[in-house]
Amino acid sequence: MATLSPGRPHEPEPLDDKELRGLHVVRRFGAVGSLFLALGSLGAGAAPVINPVQEIPVLRLFTRIPTVSLAMGLAGMAIIVLSWLMLGRFAQPARRRLATQGQLARTIALWCAPLLVIPPLFSRDVYSYLAQSEIVARGMDPYSLGPAEALGVSDPLTSGVSNMWRETPAPYGPLLLRLGGWLAPLSSGNIVTGVLLQRGLALIGVVLIIWALPKLARRFGVQPATALWLGAANPLLIFHFVAGAHNDALAIGLMVAGLEVGLQRMPVRYKHDAVPPLAKGELLFIALGVVLITLGVAVKINAILALPFFTVMVARRWHGRIKDLLTAAIPMALLFGVVLVAVCYGTGLGFGWVGALGTPGLVRSWISPTSELAALGGVLGIALGLGNHTNAMVPILGTLGYLVAGAVTVKFLWDSFNWRYRPIIGLGVSLGAVMVLHVALQPWYLLWAIIPLAAAAGTSRFRIAATIVTAVLPFLLPTTGSTFDGRGYVLPFAWAAAGVVTLLGLFVVHRLSPLLLSRPSPEHSVPA
C-alpha cells in the first residue's frame, strides 16, 4: 500500500443555506433519537437491582411497560444511526463544502446531552466499576478479591454486578481503580451518583477523542470533519462510551491524546527527505506523549500497542534506520517503565492487575469469530460422536487468535517502519485484529480500531466498511445488557413499534429537508 506522504486535505468551503438547513434537521432528528433512547432507558436500561426510578412519579411508569420502553430505546437507536448516516453527507472528504469542526462538535454534544443522566445501557459493567472502586476505597485489593468476598453478597453495590463477575478480580488498570476509589466517597454508596461519576470519567475520554481526532487527521492528510464524523460522532461511541460509561473511552482518549501531543513539535518528514533539525521542545513533547499513552495503559492494557507504533513514528522522523529505531525505543521504553511503576505503586495497587488481565476472557461473546469457531467445533464433535469439546477449544482458539493478532502487529510494525504504511494505520489494524479475535468481543471493542483509523485511513473502502459495521453492530446487543427474562413476545412487538416510529420520523425529515435523503450531487465534489 502506498504510503508515504500524506497530502494536505483541501480547505473546504462552508455549507450553503440549503445544506445548513439539512444539517439543522439532522441535528434535531438525532436529538429526538437521544431523547427516545433516554426515556426508553428508564424501563429498558441496565437498571440497578434497587431501581430509584420506581420511586419517581410519572417516570416509574416506564418500568412497568417494558415493551414500550424497549420500543422507544430501539427507535432512538435507529434514529441516531440514521441521523449519523445522513450527517455523513456533510463530512465526505471529496465534497467541496463540508461541515466545520465546530458544527460537528456541537452536534455530538447535542446528541450526547440527554444520555448523560440516564441509567446505563447495553451493559452492567459500570456496576462492576463501582464495586471495584469501593473495594479500593476501603483499602482492600481489587486484584485478589471479587465484590462478593470484599463487600459481601448483601451489599447494594455487589447486587448490581452481573453474577459471573461477583467472584472475579478486577481486570482494569490501577489508574482507573484509584480514580474510582477517590470518587467512591463522593457518592456515599448512592448508586445513581456513582454511575454519574463513572460516566464523568468516560466523558473525559470522549472529550480527549474529540480534541485529538481532527488534529491527527489534518496531520495525516484526512479531512478533520471526516475523522470527527467517523470517530467521534460514531453511534458506537455514543451508545457505549456515553450511555454505557465504558472505561475504554478514557483509555482510548489518553492514547490518541498521547499520539497528538507526542507529534505536535515533530517535523513532518517523508521517506526521501533530508532529516530536519531538532525542533524546539520536540523531545519534551515526545516524552509527554509517552506519559499520556502510559496513563492510557494504566486504565486498560490495550493502549500499550500505541507505544511501538509511536516509536516507529519517531524513528522515521530521523533516518528510518534500525539504529534510529533502537535510539528511539530504548529511552521511550524506559520512560514507559518508570511512569507505569510510578502509577502502580503511587496508587498503592501494585501490579496485581497484570495477573487479572484474563478475566474478560471468561465471557464467550456470540459475535466473536473465535468463540463461534469453538462452538462450531463443539457441535461437530457431538455430530461425530466425539463429545462436546467446546470448553477445551475456547482456550486453544483464543491462544491462536492472540498469535494471529501478534503476527499482524509485527507485520504492520515492520511495514510501517519500512514506509509501506503510516504507523497510525498499522496501529488501528493491529488493534482491530486483537479485538476481533478476542473471545469476548463486544461492539464497543471495535472503536479501538475505528478511532485511530478515522484519523489516518483516507480510503473510501475503509470508510464504507466502518460505516456498515457501525450501522449494524449496535442492534446486536439489547439495551438492558440482558434478556427480558425469556418473555419472547417483548422483542418482536418492540421492533415492530420502533420500525413504525422510525419510518414516520424519516417521512418528517424528508418533508423538512428532501436533500438529506437524495443522492449527493457530483457538482458538490472536489475535482480529481
C-alpha positions in Angstrom: 0.0 0.0 0.0 1.4 3.3 -0.8 2.2 5.5 1.6 4.2 7.6 2.2 3.4 11.1 2.3 0.0 12.3 3.3 -1.2 15.2 1.3 -2.8 18.1 3.0 -6.6 17.9 2.8 -8.2 20.7 0.7 -9.7 23.6 2.6 -13.5 23.1 2.4 -16.0 25.9 1.8 -18.8 26.4 4.3 -22.2 24.8 3.7 -24.7 26.8 1.7 -28.1 27.7 3.1 -29.9 24.6 1.8 -27.2 22.4 3.3 -27.3 24.3 6.6 -31.0 23.6 6.8 -30.3 20.0 6.2 -27.7 20.0 9.0 -30.1 21.6 11.4 -32.7 19.0 10.6 -30.2 16.1 11.1 -29.1 17.6 14.4 -32.6 17.8 15.7 -33.6 14.4 14.4 -30.6 12.9 16.2 -31.5 14.8 19.4 -35.0 13.3 19.2 -33.4 9.9 18.9 -31.3 10.6 22.0 -34.4 11.7 23.9 -36.3 8.5 22.9 -33.3 6.4 24.0 -33.1 8.3 27.3 -36.8 7.7 28.0 -36.6 4.1 27.0 -33.6 3.5 29.3 -35.9 4.1 32.3 -37.7 0.8 31.6 -35.3 -1.0 29.3 -31.9 0.0 30.5 -29.4 -1.9 32.7 -31.1 -0.6 35.9 -29.7 -1.4 39.3 -31.4 -4.1 41.4 -32.9 -1.4 43.7 -34.1 0.9 40.9 -34.6 4.5 42.1 -36.8 5.3 39.0 -39.6 3.2 40.7 -39.8 5.9 43.3 -40.3 8.8 40.9 -43.8 9.7 39.9 -44.6 9.5 36.2 -41.2 8.3 35.2 -41.7 5.0 37.1 -44.4 4.2 34.6 -41.7 3.2 32.1 -40.5 0.4 34.4 -44.0 -1.2 34.2 -44.2 -1.1 30.4 -41.0 -2.9 29.2 -42.2 -3.4 25.7 -43.0 0.2 25.2 -39.7 1.2 26.9 -37.7 -1.2 24.7 -39.6 0.1 21.6 -38.6 3.7 22.5 -35.0 2.6 23.0 -34.8 0.8 19.7 -36.4 3.7 17.9 -33.9 6.0 19.5 -31.0 3.8 18.4 -32.3 3.6 14.8 -32.9 7.4 14.6 -29.4 8.1 15.9 -27.8 5.7 13.5 -29.8 7.1 10.6 -29.0 10.7 11.7 -25.3 9.8 11.7 -25.6 8.3 8.2 -27.3 11.5 7.0 -24.7 13.7 8.8 -22.0 11.8 6.8 -23.0 13.6 3.6 -21.6 16.8 5.1 -18.3 15.1 6.0 -17.4 13.3 2.8 -13.8 14.2 2.1 -14.4 14.7 -1.6 -17.0 17.3 -1.1 -16.3 21.0 -1.9 -18.4 22.2 1.0 -18.2 20.5 4.4 -19.5 21.0 7.9 -17.0 22.7 10.2 -15.4 21.0 13.3 -17.4 23.3 15.5 -20.7 22.3 13.8 -19.8 18.6 14.2 -18.7 19.0 17.8 -21.9 20.8 18.7 -23.9 18.1 17.0 -22.1 15.4 19.1 -22.7 17.4 22.3 -26.4 17.7 21.5 -26.8 14.0 20.8 -24.9 13.1 23.9 -26.6 15.5 26.3 -29.8 13.5 27.0 -27.8 10.4 27.7 -25.7 11.9 30.5 -28.2 11.4 33.3 -29.8 8.1 32.4 -29.4 4.6 33.7 -26.5 2.7 32.0 -27.4 1.0 28.7 -26.3 -2.2 26.9 -24.1 -3.5 29.7 -23.9 -3.7 33.5 -20.1 -3.2 33.6 -20.4 0.2 35.3 -21.7 -1.6 38.4 -18.5 -3.6 38.4 -16.6 -0.4 38.2 -18.5 0.9 41.2 -18.0 -2.2 43.3 -14.3 -2.4 42.5 -13.8 1.3 43.2 -15.5 0.8 46.6 -13.1 -2.1 47.3 -10.2 0.3 46.7 -11.8 3.0 48.8 -12.0 0.5 51.7 -8.3 -0.2 51.4 -8.6 -3.8 50.1 -7.0 -5.3 47.0 -9.4 -5.5 44.0 -7.0 -7.8 42.2 -7.3 -10.6 44.7 -10.9 -10.1 45.9 -14.1 -10.0 44.0 -17.1 -7.8 45.0 -18.9 -10.6 46.8 -16.0 -11.5 49.0 -14.8 -8.0 49.7 -18.1 -6.2 50.1 -20.4 -9.0 50.9 -23.2 -10.5 48.9 -25.9 -8.3 50.5 -24.1 -5.0 49.7 -26.1 -2.9 47.2 -23.0 -2.4 45.1 -22.5 -6.2 44.8 -26.1 -6.8 43.9 -25.7 -4.6 40.8 -22.8 -6.6 39.5 -23.5 -9.4 37.0 -23.5 -12.8 38.6 -20.4 -14.0 36.8 -18.3 -11.1 37.9 -19.2 -11.1 41.6 -16.4 -13.5 42.5 -13.7 -12.3 40.0 -10.9 -9.8 40.5 -10.8 -6.6 38.6 -9.1 -6.7 35.2 -8.6 -3.0 34.9 -5.5 -0.8 35.4 -4.6 0.8 38.7 -5.1 4.4 37.5 -8.8 3.7 36.7 -9.4 2.0 40.0 -7.6 4.6 42.0 -9.7 7.3 40.4 -12.8 5.3 41.1 -11.6 4.9 44.7 -11.3 8.7 45.1 -14.8 9.1 43.6 -16.4 6.4 45.7 -16.7 8.5 48.9 -18.4 11.3 46.9 -21.3 9.0 46.1 -21.6 7.7 49.7 -22.9 4.4 48.4 -25.5 6.0 46.2 -25.6 4.0 43.0 -27.1 6.8 40.9 -24.4 9.3 41.9 -21.8 6.6 41.4 -22.9 5.9 37.9 -22.9 9.6 37.0 -19.3 9.9 38.4 -18.1 6.9 36.4 -19.8 8.4 33.3 -17.9 11.6 34.0 -14.6 9.6 33.7 -15.7 8.2 30.4 -16.7 11.7 29.2 -13.1 12.9 29.9 -12.0 10.2 27.4 -14.7 11.3 24.9 -13.6 14.9 25.1 -9.9 13.9 24.5 -11.0 11.9 21.4 -12.9 14.9 20.1 -9.9 17.2 20.7 -7.2 14.8 19.3 -9.0 13.3 16.3 -9.2 16.4 14.0 -5.6 17.4 14.8 -4.3 13.9 14.0 -6.4 13.8 10.8 -5.0 17.1 9.5 -1.5 15.8 10.3 -2.2 12.6 8.2 -3.9 14.2 5.3 -7.5 13.3 6.2 -10.3 15.9 6.4 -10.9 16.7 10.1 -14.6 16.7 9.6 -14.5 13.2 8.2 -12.4 12.0 11.2 -14.8 13.6 13.7 -17.8 12.2 12.0 -16.5 8.6 11.7 -14.6 8.5 15.0 -16.3 10.9 17.5 -19.9 11.1 16.2 -19.9 7.3 15.8 -23.1 5.8 17.3 -21.0 3.0 18.9 -19.2 5.8 20.9 -22.5 7.5 21.8 -24.2 4.3 22.9 -21.3 2.6 24.7 -18.9 5.3 25.9 -21.6 7.9 26.9 -24.7 5.9 27.6 -22.8 2.7 28.7 -20.0 4.6 30.5 -17.3 2.1 29.5 -13.8 2.8 30.7 -12.4 2.1 27.2 -13.3 5.7 26.5 -10.8 7.1 28.9 -8.1 4.6 27.7 -8.6 5.4 24.0 -8.8 9.2 24.8 -5.5 9.1 26.6 -4.0 7.0 23.8 -4.9 9.3 20.9 -4.2 12.4 23.0 -0.7 11.0 23.7 -0.1 10.5 20.0 -1.2 14.0 19.2 0.9 15.6 21.9 3.9 13.5 21.0 3.7 14.6 17.4 3.0 18.3 18.0 6.6 19.5 17.7 7.8 16.7 15.5 8.7 18.0 11.9 7.0 16.2 9.1 9.4 14.1 7.1 8.7 11.9 4.1 10.8 8.9 3.1 13.4 10.6 0.9 13.5 14.0 2.6 16.6 15.3 4.4 16.5 14.9 8.2 15.2 18.2 9.7 16.9 19.6 12.7 15.6 19.0 16.2 12.6 21.4 16.8 12.3 23.4 20.0 10.5 21.3 22.6 10.3 18.3 20.4 11.8 15.8 22.9 9.7 17.2 25.7 6.5 16.7 23.7 7.6 13.2 22.7 8.1 12.4 26.4 4.7 13.9 27.3 3.1 11.7 24.6 4.7 8.6 26.1 3.4 9.6 29.5 -0.1 10.1 28.3 -0.1 6.8 26.4 1.3 5.1 29.6 -1.6 6.5 31.6 -3.9 5.0 29.0 -2.2 1.6 29.5 -2.8 2.1 33.3 -6.5 2.3 32.5 -6.7 -0.5 30.0 -3.8 -2.6 28.7 -4.9 -2.4 25.0 -3.4 1.1 24.8 0.1 -0.4 25.0 0.1 -1.2 21.3 0.3 2.6 20.6 3.9 2.7 22.1 5.7 0.6 19.5 3.9 2.4 16.6 4.7 5.8 18.2 8.4 4.6 18.4 8.3 3.9 14.7 7.0 7.4 14.0 9.9 8.8 15.9 12.4 6.6 14.1 11.1 7.6 10.7 11.4 11.2 11.7 15.2 10.6 11.7 16.8 8.4 9.0 14.5 5.5 9.5 17.3 3.0 10.2 17.4 0.2 12.7 19.8 2.3 14.7 17.2 5.1 14.8 14.6 2.6 15.9 16.7 1.5 18.8 17.7 5.0 19.7 14.0 5.9 19.9 12.8 2.7 21.5 15.2 2.5 24.5 14.5 5.8 26.1 10.8 5.6 25.3 10.6 2.1 26.9 12.5 3.3 29.9 10.2 6.3 30.3 7.2 4.0 29.9 8.5 1.7 32.6 9.2 4.5 35.0 5.8 6.1 34.6 4.0 2.7 34.9 5.9 1.7 38.0 5.2 5.1 39.5 1.4 4.8 38.7 1.2 1.2 40.0 3.0 2.0 43.3 1.7 5.5 43.6 -1.9 4.3 43.5 -1.0 1.7 46.2 -2.4 -1.1 44.0 0.9 -2.5 42.5 1.0 -4.9 39.6 -1.8 -7.3 40.7 -3.8 -6.2 37.6 -1.4 -8.0 35.3 -2.5 -11.4 36.7 -6.2 -10.5 36.3 -6.0 -9.5 32.6 -7.5 -12.8 31.5 -10.8 -12.1 33.4 -12.7 -10.7 30.5 -11.9 -13.9 28.5 -14.4 -15.8 30.8 -17.1 -14.3 28.6 -17.8 -16.0 25.3 -19.4 -13.5 23.0 -21.6 -14.8 20.3 -20.3 -12.1 17.9 -16.7 -13.2 18.4 -15.4 -15.3 15.4 -13.1 -17.1 17.8 -15.9 -18.0 20.2 -18.2 -19.1 17.4 -15.5 -21.3 15.9 -15.1 -23.0 19.3 -18.9 -23.5 19.4 -18.9 -24.9 15.9 -16.1 -27.3 16.9 -18.2 -28.5 19.8 -21.2 -29.1 17.5 -19.1 -31.0 15.1 -17.7 -33.1 17.9 -21.2 -34.0 19.0 -22.3 -34.8 15.5 -19.3 -37.1 15.0 -19.9 -38.8 18.4 -16.7 -37.4 19.9 -18.5 -35.4 22.6 -18.8 -31.7 23.3 -15.3 -30.2 23.4 -16.3 -26.5 23.3 -14.8 -25.7 26.7 -11.5 -27.3 25.6 -11.5 -25.5 22.2 -12.1 -22.0 23.6 -8.6 -21.6 25.2 -6.9 -23.2 22.2 -8.6 -21.0 19.6 -8.2 -18.0 21.9 -4.5 -18.6 22.0 -4.4 -19.0 18.2 -6.3 -15.7 18.0 -3.7 -13.9 20.1 -0.9 -15.5 18.0 -2.5 -14.3 14.7 -3.1 -10.8 16.2 0.5 -10.8 17.3 1.7 -11.7 13.8 -0.5 -9.0 12.3 1.0 -6.5 14.8 4.6 -7.5 14.0 3.9 -7.3 10.2 2.4 -3.9 10.4 5.2 -2.6 12.7 7.8 -3.8 10.2 5.9 -2.5 7.2 5.3 0.9 8.9 9.0 1.1 9.7 9.7 0.5 6.0 7.3 3.2 4.9 4.7 0.9 3.4 2.0 2.2 5.8 1.5 5.1 8.1 2.2 3.8 11.6 -1.1 5.0 12.9 -2.8 2.9 10.2 -0.7 0.0 11.4 -1.9 0.7 15.0 -5.6 0.7 14.0 -5.3 -2.5 12.0 -3.4 -4.2 14.9 -5.9 -3.1 17.5 -8.6 -4.3 15.2 -7.0 -7.7 14.9 -6.6 -8.0 18.7 -10.2 -7.0 19.3 -11.9 -9.1 16.6 -10.0 -12.2 17.6 -10.8 -11.9 21.3 -13.3 -14.5 22.6 -15.1 -11.8 24.5 -15.5 -9.4 21.5 -18.1 -6.7 22.3 -19.4 -4.0 19.8 -17.5 -1.1 21.5 -14.2 -3.0 21.2 -14.1 -2.1 17.6 -13.8 1.6 18.5 -10.2 0.8 19.4 -9.6 0.3 15.7 -12.1 2.7 14.2 -10.9 5.8 16.1 -7.2 5.8 15.1 -8.0 4.7 11.6 -10.5 7.5 11.3 -7.6 9.9 11.7 -5.4 8.4 9.1 -7.2 6.0 6.7 -8.2 8.1 3.8 -9.6 5.4 1.6 -13.2 5.1 0.8 -13.1 1.3 1.2 -12.3 1.7 4.9 -15.0 4.3 5.4 -17.6 2.2 3.8 -16.6 -0.9 5.8 -16.5 1.1 9.1 -19.9 2.7 8.2 -21.6 -0.7 7.6 -20.1 -2.2 10.8 -21.2 0.9 12.8 -24.7 0.8 11.4 -25.2 -2.9 12.2 -23.4 -3.7 15.4 -25.4 -1.6 17.8 -28.5 -3.6 17.2 -26.8 -6.9 18.2 -26.8 -6.1 21.9 -30.0 -5.5 23.9 -30.3 -2.1 25.7 -30.6 -3.9 29.1 -27.4 -5.8 28.7 -29.5 -9.0 29.3 -32.7 -10.6 28.0 -36.3 -9.8 29.2 -36.5 -13.0 31.4 -37.5 -15.1 28.4 -40.6 -13.1 27.6 -40.4 -13.8 23.9 -43.2 -11.5 22.9 -41.4 -8.4 24.0 -38.8 -8.1 21.3 -40.9 -8.6 18.2 -43.5 -6.1 19.4 -40.9 -3.6 20.3 -39.1 -4.0 17.0 -42.4 -3.5 15.1 -43.3 -0.4 17.0 -39.8 1.0 16.7 -39.9 0.4 12.9 -43.1 2.4 12.6 -41.8 5.3 14.7 -38.6 5.4 12.7 -40.3 5.4 9.4 -42.6 8.2 10.5 -39.5 10.2 11.6 -37.9 9.7 8.2 -41.1 10.9 6.5 -40.9 14.1 8.5 -37.2 14.6 7.7 -37.9 14.2 4.0 -40.6 16.8 4.2 -38.3 19.3 6.1 -35.2 18.7 4.0 -35.5 16.5 0.9 -31.8 17.0 0.4 -30.9 14.6 3.2 -32.5 11.5 1.5 -31.3 12.4 -2.0 -28.2 11.2 -3.8 -25.2 13.6 -3.4 -24.8 15.8 -6.5 -21.5 15.5 -8.4 -21.0 19.2 -8.7 -20.5 19.4 -4.9 -17.3 17.4 -5.2 -13.8 18.5 -5.5 -12.3 17.7 -9.0 -9.9 14.8 -9.0 
